[in-house]
Amino acid sequence: MALGVMKPEDEIIIKPRNDKRDYRRILLKNNLQVLLISDAETDKCAASMDVRIGAFSDPEGLEGLAHFLEHMLFYASEKYPQEDSYSKYISEHGGSTNAFTSSENTNYYFDVNPDSFEEALDRFAQFFIKPLMSADATTREIKAVDSENQKNLLSDAWRMNQVLLYLNFAIKSISFSKFDCRSSETFKCARPPVPQIQYRDNFGNWDTLEVRPKERGLDTRQELLKFYRDNYSANLMHLVIYTKDGLDKIEILVRSYFEDIRNTDRNSISFPGQPCNSENLQILVKAVPIKQGHKLKFVWPTTPGIHHYNEGPSRYLGHLIGHEGEGSLFYILKKMGWATSLSAGESDWTCEFSFFKVSIDLTDAGQEKFEEIVALLFKYIHLLQNSGPCERIFDELAAICETSFHYQDKIRPIDYVVNVAMNMQFYPPKDWLVGSSLPTKFNAEVIQSALKELSPFNVRIFWESTKFEGLTDSKEPWYGTAYSVERLTGSKIEQWADKAPGEGLHLPVENVFIPTDLSLKTGSEQMKLPVLLRKTPYSRLWYKPDTAFSTPKAYVKIDFNCPLSGSSPESEVLTEIFTRLLMDYLNEYAYDAQVAGLYYSVSNTESGFQVTVVGYNHKLTILLETVIQRIANFEVKLDRFSVIKELVTKDYQNMKFQQPYQQAMNYCSLILEDQTWPWTEKVEVLPHLEVEHLVKFYPLMISRIFLECFAAGNLEPKEAESMIHHIEDVFFKSTKPISKPLFGSQYMTNRVVKLERGINYFYSGEGLNPSDENSALVHYIQVHQDDFKLNVTLQLFAVIAKQPAFHQLRSVEQLGYITVLMQRNDSGVRGVQFIIQSNVKGPGQIDLRVESFLKMFETKLYEMPNDEFKSNVNALIEMKLEKHKNLQEESTFYWREVFDGTFKFDRRECEVAALKQITQKDLIDFFNEYIKVGAPLKKGLSVRVYGSAHASEYKTDNSQPPVSYVPIEDIFSFRRSRPLYGSFKGGFGHLKL
């Protein structure tokens, strides 16, 4: 190495001030760039490999091949030839694994318990060395890709994004006669013989990966192998390793495992220039969504922000155009009753081209004010242009970003490695952890240049509304979305903007919520679990200081237990409207708090509503007191009531467009959870609810309440007590008290239906969307109410059975992309459930396949070697002993104990103790008693949703149910006929019913 040239491992990588982890960059002899991360405190090790090849590299006529390859690499390798052995190993050792394909890259990642990391890493490396892609697996996995595609066909997010992609590339074929291609190290230009890029389906389906290739005489498997050989080169890969070991040890391991990856010095394809030519600009696209609602999207092709990531022009403009405080564009649109949300920022960017988007959700009234809304947006952009870049606002934003970076919460290693691996493709090594998150250089010229690109002569407008049904003239070829394209000239938009009133629009004022006191309170290091700090007839306060994270943040939750809020469908809907109105009223004031890292929410629950405030503690009390004051002084504003009612109505109406598996899960909850109301009844009552109903309901709802409170983090006990004391004063102790304490008989409880032992119930329903071919099954087995030994035995079963169920039902039998085995917890009542969505088999047939799997698994359980059993037990123990990553994660765990009324704050330690006593015989006995097909104590419930592809089976299955199944004809009659589990949730005095 030449004198003065820095070695990769000596480069300084910028990291947060409170980050105790060690980092090292290394470059392997095959040109694979690697970042090593050593964290002595971690409970999980993780890795992510980012490959600079994505859907844009799909060969013509083989759309979706890059995504298909991502699927295939999971199957097997020459070194580990047993199919599914990689996923099985990860699952059995407390880990998880996944991958995704985007336009220009494919990312593979996993996490696992530390003592199993070395072998997991070796197995992972084989993806990129010598994978096996058998002919049989290829055919099966094409079906899986097709199933994955099927589930997205009726999703508006996918459909509208596909229209946007189509119009990027298909209004006129965009000629790229010469591609710029960059080697990941040299960045020298090369010119491969690729004539042009055209729009294609990037996802892949049976048609693009099986039918069409065969028609052209192509063997998909051979094309897959060729694509892998031609594109997967070490110089296009970036690897992140997150480990508990020291850097020296892991470096040796990485070099031995990953230097065998072939390096062909492949140049990565890039696409210079914008994909939009003049025919793509100054257009208005009207598209028909599936769900009720209206949306406007403004899209400009822009210079990628990554070219100036230290100056942050895109972040600056997104901050201002997307602002929601007083004087903002959204503030005016909301005040006019035209919009319910607005977002702005850069998206869909590469190093060569980018798009800046503004997205506005419209009300019915806003749908009729298209010209005015377009005019106001450009009026605000003109304001920014005329005002010029503001250094005060930039400095404020930079300060917020700096605080956010240096006091960022720790996240799961598996998420961290994915984020960093993606950054490695775009940023120099010193900024691999930072990315674009730290704008530091105010450059008025760069910002003004970016602002200039947001011109009416450079815009494309996408307008989505069900009102356009029957009024369009084109269809997007892959998803079938109806749309039409009109010319909308920049000069016309300028005329509209000139006429638009500019009163009320102005730049945001100084943000008063930016924290300046980031000091840490001296708390009790001995207080490892929450304690009951305060108890009165009005409230109960649980408190947990920060003893683990050393961060200037706090978490406060106030649960308002209001018996009247859930007493009927009407009262539940009114409570929801009430909470949404509160959020609506608070928005202008509290938006700055969210920008500054202090978040809040007011949301309805089955027993009332909750207030949550989380973030920097310095000004948390100010925000909380304001929220409480707005609740106490709540009044109904006619104009906002109408907007929120319209929003709630559409949300409920759109539930019929949920995925079939979501519909099945909703039915399951409705059957099991007492005192819950179906969304259909809420839709029925909504049209009749007016302002006067909420005016009368609110004081009744709040007239008798109990406050369950939790405060955690960088707060002293006296601060926490003072908050709750203040809230009690507001509601209970004024001269004319708003509220009184609950009577002992009024405490709301969450009761769960107890299924009959030895009976398999089933409930059937037709899919709510006739256009959806997919069917779904939830096969639920209810086991017990909260008990440490039974909990861990159930969890152990789920850990052992999860991967075999996925492999058999999804990979081998190809029932459907969505195939999950998971635990279920309804207010402390535990069980396990299979969730499967399929377009190839109806729910009745899927139910039989689940039973067949359980019979197969029974044999596996009996024949399981003792060392494999112990390995699974140890994996579960390690999962339970995994430390919380941040304050919010820890607080959510403890709040669940409070909300359910179980108060077992040491649950993990107690369950680990129970796990250490469990034997293989205990697990087999448990399976035979509760899970096994035909088990005498088994309590089963199958919820079946029939899609249009299986409509004929709906009547047949219901008229001729299997002898072992008992049909549920009416959910509510069934619910009333069954006994309920006792509730852990009492009120003052822990009354258990």
Secondary structure, 3 states (H helix, E strand, C coil): CCCCCCCHHHCCCCCCCCCCCEEEEEECCCCCEEEEEECCCCCCEEEEEEECCCHHHCCCCCCCHHHHHHHHCCCEECCCCCCCHHHHHHHHCCCEEEEEECCCCEEEEEEECHHHHHHHHHHHHHHHCCEECCHHHHHHHHHHHHHHHHCCCCCHHHHHHHHHHHHHHCCCCEECCCCEEECCCCCCEECCCCCEECCCCCCCCHHHHHHHHHHCCCCHHHHHHHHHHHHCCHHHEEEEEEECCCHHHHHHHHHHHHCCCCCCCCCEEECCCCCCCHHHCCEEEEECCCCCCEEEEEEEEECCHHHHCCCCHHHHHHHHHCCCCCCCHHHHHHHCCCEEEEEEEEECCCCCCEEEEEEEEECHHHHCCHHHHHHHHHHHHHHHHHHCCCHHHHHHHHHHHHHHHHCCCCCCHHHHHHHHHHHHCCCCHHHCCCCCCCCCCCCHHHHHHHHHCCCCCCCEEEEEEHHHCCCCCEECCCCCCEEEEEECCHHHHHHHHHHCCCCCCCCCCCCCCCCCCCCCCCCCCCCCCCEEEEECCCEEEEEEECCCCCCCEEEEEEEEECHHHHCCHHHHHHHHHHHHHHHHHHHHHHHHHHHCCEEEEEEEECCEEEEEEEEECCCHHHHHHHHHHHHHCCCCCHHHHHHHHHHHHHHHHHHHHCCHHHHHHHHHHHHHECCCCCHHHHHHHHHHCCHHHHHHHHHHHHHEEEEEEEEEECCCHHHHHHHHHHHHHHHHCCCCCCCEECCCCCCCCCCEECCCCCEEEEEEEECCCCCCCCEEEEEEEEEEECCHHHHHHHHHHHHHHHHHHHHHHHHHCCCCCCEEEEEEEECCEEEEEEEEEECCCCHHHHHHHHHHHHHHHHHHHHHCCHHHHHHHHHHHHHHHCCCCCCHHHHHHHHHHHHHHCCCCCCHHHHHHHHHHHCCHHHHHHHHHHHHCCCCCCCEEEEEEEECHHHHHHHHHHHHCCCCCEEECCCHHHHHHHCCECCCCCCCCCCCCC
